[in-house]
Amino acid sequence: MQPIGPLMHEHRLIERLIVLMEAEAGRIEAGASPDSRLIDEAVDFFRYYADRCHHGKEEEILFAALAQKPLSDEERRILGELVAEHVRGRALVLAIHDANGRAVPGDPSRGAPLVRLMRELSGFYRTHIEKEDKRFFHPVMRHFAKDEMEAMLLAFDAVETRVFREKYAAVAESREGAASR
């Protein structure tokens, strides 16, 4: 299996969360109060799964390996765009988190900034995923030998283990801190 297989599979799950975000944005636009819990869960998903885990695999492993390869000018340009887009995605998720904290239950008018940001994140991810899936991943695989690809797949597993260990260690620490108060 090529390392792009798991990355593209992860894109499908990210797309499912995008659909949920778009549906929530539509509910808010129709006059409902924001579902703060759903939005918090989506922020958590985008922070840990989409960014720390998925983008972590791309940046720390695939992109780092590609930086050592003789990429075409087009491949190098797209690689730079993808890294910049990851930074943009992080900023949007943080902005959604902040806007969700300012949304007032029972006051749908306070949800307008949240709707704008959720729609922006959805559009961002759709474009970003399409660029990776259709214009970048397949062409750059030609730069890797089979053993390099196998090593990347093993390294992907290590990223997942580290990210989820960090996440749940933070949950435990938070709960322990609350219990000691």
N, C-alpha and C positions, 0 to 999 in steps of 0.2 A: 504494500500500500504506500502511496505517496503521502507526504505530510500534509498536503493540501486537502486530503480526504476528510480528516477530522475537523480541520478548520472550516470547510464548507458545510459539514454537518452541523457544527456549532452555529453557523449563520442561520440555519433553518430555525433553530430555537430562538435566536435573537429576533428573527422576523415574527415569530409568534408573539413575543412580548410587544413588538411594535404594533401589532394589530390590537392588542389589549389597550395600549396607550392611546391609539387613535379612537377606539370605542369610548374610552373614558373622556377624552377631549370632546367628543360629540355629545356625551351626556351632559357635560358641564355647559357646553354651548346651548343645549336645549333647556337650561335653567336649573339643572340639578347641582347640589353642592358637591364639591370635589370629594372623592373617596380617598381621604388622606392615607388610610392604611394601604390601599391598593397602590397608591403612588409611592409610598415608602418602600413597599415590596419591590416595585419596579426599579426604584433608585438603587436598592440593594442589589438587585439582579444586574443592572447595568454596571455598577461599581465592581462587583466581584466576578460575575461570570463573563460579561462582555468585555470589561476592561482588564481587570487584574489577571484573569485566567486566559481568555481568548486573545486579547491584544498583547498580553504578556508573552504568550507563545509566539505570536508574530514578531514582536519587537525583539525579545531576548534571544530567540532561536532562529527563526526563518530570516528575518531582516538582517540580523547580525551576520549570519552566514552569507547572505547575498551581498553584504557590503564588502566581502572579501573576494567576490567573483567579478569577472570581466563583463559587467552588464552593458547592454546597449544604452545609448543616451536616453531613449524612451523608457526603458526599464528603470533606470536610475531616477528619472524625473518622477515616474509614478511612485516609486518607493518613497521619495521625499514627500510627495503629496499624502501618501497613506500615513506616514508618521505624523505629519501636521494635522491630518484629520483625526487621528487618535487623541491628540491634545484638544482639539475642538469638541470632540465627543465628551471628554472628561468635563470640560467647562459647561457644556449643556446639562449634563447630569447634575452637576453642582448647582446650577441655576434652578433646575426643577426642584431639587431638594429645598433650596432656600424659598422659592415661591410657594411650595407646598406648606412650609412652616408659616407663611404669611396669610394663606387662604383661611377664611373664617367660615366654619360650618353654618349653614343657613343663609349665607350671603354669596350667591353665585356670581355677583359682579366682581368679587375679589379673585375669581378664578380665571379671568381673562389673561393675565400674564402666564399663568400655568398652562392654559390651553395653547397659547402661542408657542411656548417652549416645548411642550409635548409634541406638537405638530412639527416644529423645527427638528427635534431629535428624530422623529420618525422619518422625515425626509432625508435627513443626514444619513441615517443608517441604511436606508434603501439605496441611496446613491453610492455610499461607501462599499456596501456589500456587492453591489453590481460591478463596481470597478475591480474589486479583488477577484470575484468569481469569474468574470468574463474577460477581463483585460490584463490581469496580472498573474494570478496563480499558475495557470497552465504554462504560459510561456517561460516563466523563470525556472520551472522544474528541470529544464534541459541543462541547467548549470550544475546539477547534482548527480553524483554516482549513487548507485543503489545503497551502498554502505553508509553514505552521508544521510540519505533519506531515512534509513533505519535508525541511525543515531538521533536524528531529529525527533522521530516518533517516541523514542525512549525519553528524550529530554522534555517532550510535551507532558508526559506522565508526571515527571518531577515537578513541573510548574503547577499542574493541577493539585498535586499533593501539598505543595508549599502554600498555595493560595488558600485552599480550603482549611488547612491547619491554622493559618493566620486568622481567617475569618472566625472560625469557631473558638479559637483561643481568645479572641477579642470578645465574643459573646460570653464566654465563661468569666472573663475578667470583669466585664460589665455587671453581670449578675452577682458575682462575688462581692463587688464593691457596693452594690445596692443592698445586699444581705447584711453587710457589716455596719450599715448606717443605723 
